[in-house]
Amino acid sequence: MLETLESGAQGEPWFRLIDKVYSDRTLLAAFQQVARNDGAAGVDHVSVTEFERQLPGSLRELADVLKSGVYQPQAIKRVQIPKAGSNETRPLGIPTVRDRVVQTALVYALEPIFERDFAEHSYGFRPGRGCKDALRRVDELLQAGYTHVVDADLKGYFDSIPHDRLMALVEAKIADGAVLRLISAFLQADIVADTSRWTPEQGAPQGAVLSPLLSNIYLDPLDHLLAQSGFEMVRYADDFVILCRTSAEAQRALDLVRNWTSEAGLTLHPTKTKLVNAACEEFSFLGYTFRGTKHWPRDKSREQLKDTLRAKTPRTSGDSLGSVIQRVNQSLQGWFEYFQHSSFANVFQDLDGWLRMRLRSLLRKRQGGRGRGRGRGCDHQRWPNHFFAEQGLFNLKAAHASPLQPSQR
């Protein structure tokens, strides 16, 4: 853990930060964080393992070029990854390991400065906060009668942040020219996708270590505007909802957001942004669907789990059933840890039954059978539910009903 930065005079910008970025301690901690996250190689094809082989020399070289002010980021490799529970994709930027280390060091230096002024209702990419905190706050507000919801969606937020306005917000707190040039260089790093290469004029690429902090900095004025206007907002990165007591309040909040985003060079999605009466209508936030005081995994969240489990239970798998179940359990337990607070048990029962059907199909295939293992026929008698329990298969419904289950939000 790096030392806490000493604060200068209240409201005064920081003039000397680059030495915090290139210090041996910071760069080593930054590399260790990058190594924990692992991830693919960038355009230079250097993996985390290969970069580590050159330690400590590679970190000394980084310190030298950062200190001399000649550091230049490499291009960002852009790939398309599937969106959870849909056939759509979203762009992901992959900086080189070298650039990820420097960006992590920058975050270590910058985060304490901006963190102390971030709004209370911002939960994404902040130390000591997470999705569950945001979900808990939404549930508290719904329970307190804030049932008129502005369900907002920023269209292509990360790719549309204006560089000049973002840098102006950074410069309000940071006056170190070397650090500012470094941030600007990362924002303007070339992007490579297949055979195309271009220099972005706006945006902070998703996948870059620095982008989450910069995205919070850009939306921070909106956070404070809504708080000062008396609205209850819950934001996780670019995903946010505003909970109000009346439809008139919700409309005023939406108008305020529309005006701010227009002036900030951002766009609210015309069809995905809507007003919802949560007392009788549904809205989704961070993987959950809410209605009234109830909440459960949204359809896309369940489909994402099914996609993961399909990949781990192919009927042509030659692995032992125990190995398959071990891999499946890792996904089930991780998914359940997040969605265990569902108000309804049938969600888990349906998924349990679907997975056992997949496993029966696998076992039937191994015995020369065809088709899917379903129903209460021979397959169910040959491999009853308790058979899979004896093999150690994690049972979502049983885990949800366990007396050791933490109390719901």
C-alpha positions, 0 to 999 in steps of 0.5 A: 500500500502506498503512502497517503499523499499529504494535502496542500492548501485546500482548493489549491492545485498540486504542482509536483506529482510526477516524482510520485509516479516514477518512484521505485516503490510506486512502479513496483506496486503498479506492476504487482497490481497489473500482474494480479489482473493479468490480461492479454498482451498489447500491440507489442505482444509482450505478456505480463510474464515476459515483462516480469522476466526483465524486472527490475531493469524494465522498471528502472527504464520506465522511471528514467523515461518518466523522469526525463519527460520523454515517455510515449504511450504505445498504441492501444489494441482494440478488440470486440467482446460479447455483451453479456446476455446478447448478440451485441459486442462492445469495444475493449482497449488493451494497452501494452503491459508497459503502459498499464504499469504507468497508468496504474502508477498514475492512478495511485498518485491521482486517486487520493486527490480526487477521491476526497471530493467525489460525491457519496452516491458514486460507487464505481471504481472507488476504493472500499466501494462496489456494486453491492453498496450501490444495490443496497442504496437503491434498495434502501431508497425503494423501501423508503418510498422513492419509487419514481425512478429515472433509469438513465443510459449514457450512449457510448459514454466512454467513447464520447468524453470530450478531451478538452473538457475532461482535461480542464477538470483535471487541471483544476486540481493538478498543475504538474505539467509532466503529469498533465502531458502524460494523461493527455498522451494516454487519451490521444494514444493511437487505436489499432483494430485489425488493419485500421489505425487512428488517433481518437479525438474524444473518449477514454478507452474501456480497458485502459487502467486510467479510464475509470478514474477519468470517467468518474472525474468527468461525471463528478460535476453531475453528481454534485449538481443532483445532490445540491438539487436534492435528488437521490442519485445512485451511480456506478461508472456510467450506469445510474438511476435517480430515485424520487418520491413523485413523478413530477420530481422524476421529470425535473431530475430527468430534465436537469440531467438532459440539460447537463449532458447536452452541455457536457457533450454527452448523449442520453440514449433516446429509448433506453432512458426512461421514467419508471414507476417502480411500484408497478413497473420494472427497471434494471440496475447492475445485473438486478431487476427491481419492482416494488421492494423485490429484486432478482437477477435480470434475464441478461444476467441469467443468460450470461451464466447459462452461456458460461455453463454451456461452454463448460458442459459440452456433450463431447467433453472427455473430462471426468464428471468430477472435473466438469462439476468442479469447473461448473461450481466455480462459476455457480458459486461466483454468480450466487455470491453476487445474486444471493439476495434475490427475493425469489427462490424460483430463479435458482430452482430453474437454473439448477434444473437446467444445469442438471439437464445439461449434465444428463445430456453429457452422461447420456452421450457417453453411453451412446445415447442422443438428444438432451437429458430432460424430463422425468424419464429414464435419464432422471431415474438413472441420474436423479437429483441426489446423484449430482448432489453426491458428486458435489454439484453446487445447488443454487436453491439449497444455498439460497435457503440455507440458514447460514444465508446472510440476511437480505438487503 
